[in-house]
Amino acid sequence: MDFVSDALYNWRRFRALTIVDNFSRECLAIEADQGIRGEQVVAVLERLKHTRGLPEVIRVDNGSEFISKAMDRWAYGNGVKLGFSRPGKPVDNAFIESFNGSFRDECLKVNWFLSIEDAREKIENWRNDYNGFRPHSSLCDLTPDEFAEKSRRRVA
């Protein structure tokens, strides 16, 4: 998980919480809002818990939302380890940093967001395209959705 910042057409800032599965490269969620606190991060994780299950570890940086009491309580209560990257070492969380670069270049820089609702809609459309229509060479030229489905079938 990580955050990306951008602005609406009127220069009002917003942040986007990005969550990527390092195995399948699927973008599980992008939550955009004017400000995102630890409680909102927990709400997104709770939603994902019911649709995707829980990971063993979530890699995060040392941002205030990730070191919050709400996050710590949620992780402990769900048996999820928070793997904190070393300060100033973005390579500790290379997958999300790479994803955020693509997200910024292909979505944030090419769209003009009129409102937070408009931003959410355009970001979700981009996320669906990223997961369902863009093959990744690291996934044997499958899309993240195809790779995840193939992996689930192998396990079942």
Backbone hydrogen bonds, N-H to C=O, Kabsch-Sander energy under -0.5 kcal/mol:
donor,donor_aa,acceptor,acceptor_aa,energy
2,D,18,T,-1.8
4,V,16,A,-1.9
6,D,14,F,-2.5
8,L,12,R,-2.8
9,Y,113,F,-2.8
11,W,8,L,-1.9
14,F,6,D,-2.6
15,R,33,D,-2.9
16,A,4,V,-2.9
17,L,31,E,-2.8
18,T,2,D,-2.9
18,T,16,A,-0.6
19,I,29,A,-2.4
21,D,26,E,-2.7
22,N,20,V,-0.7
25,R,21,D,-2.2
28,L,19,I,-1.8
28,L,26,E,-0.9
29,A,19,I,-1.4
31,E,17,L,-2.2
32,A,30,I,-0.6
33,D,15,R,-2.3
37,R,35,G,-0.5
40,Q,37,R,-0.7
41,V,37,R,-1.8
42,V,38,G,-2.3
43,A,39,E,-1.9
44,V,40,Q,-2.0
45,L,41,V,-2.3
46,E,42,V,-2.6
47,R,43,A,-1.9
48,L,44,V,-2.3
49,K,45,L,-2.4
50,H,46,E,-1.3
51,T,47,R,-0.9
52,R,48,L,-3.6
53,G,48,L,-0.9
53,G,49,K,-1.0
58,I,81,K,-2.4
60,V,83,G,-2.3
66,F,63,G,-0.9
67,I,63,G,-1.6
72,D,68,S,-2.4
73,R,69,K,-2.8
74,W,70,A,-2.2
75,A,71,M,-2.9
76,Y,72,D,-2.5
77,G,73,R,-2.6
78,N,74,W,-1.5
79,G,75,A,-0.6
79,G,76,Y,-1.0
80,V,75,A,-2.5
81,K,56,E,-2.8
83,G,58,I,-2.5
83,G,81,K,-0.7
84,F,82,L,-0.9
85,S,60,V,-2.5
89,K,86,R,-2.1
92,D,89,K,-2.1
93,N,90,P,-1.7
94,A,91,V,-1.1
97,E,93,N,-1.8
98,S,94,A,-2.6
99,F,95,F,-2.6
100,N,96,I,-3.0
101,G,97,E,-1.7
102,S,98,S,-2.0
103,F,99,F,-2.9
104,R,100,N,-2.6
105,D,101,G,-2.6
106,E,102,S,-3.0
107,C,103,F,-1.7
108,L,103,F,-1.9
109,K,104,R,-2.9
111,N,107,C,-0.8
111,N,108,L,-0.5
113,F,111,N,-0.6
114,L,112,W,-0.6
119,A,115,S,-2.4
120,R,116,I,-2.6
121,E,117,E,-2.3
122,K,118,D,-2.5
123,I,119,A,-2.8
124,E,120,R,-2.5
125,N,121,E,-2.1
126,W,122,K,-2.1
127,R,123,I,-2.6
128,N,124,E,-2.4
129,D,125,N,-2.0
130,Y,126,W,-2.9
131,N,127,R,-2.4
132,G,128,N,-2.4
133,F,129,D,-2.4
134,R,129,D,-0.6
134,R,130,Y,-0.5
136,H,142,L,-2.4
139,L,136,H,-1.7
140,C,137,S,-1.3
141,D,136,H,-1.6
142,L,136,H,-0.7
142,L,139,L,-0.9
145,D,131,N,-2.5
147,F,143,T,-2.8
148,A,144,P,-2.5
149,E,145,D,-2.4
150,K,146,E,-2.6
151,S,147,F,-2.3
152,R,148,A,-2.4
153,R,149,E,-2.2
154,R,150,K,-1.7
155,V,151,S,-1.7
156,A,152,R,-2.1
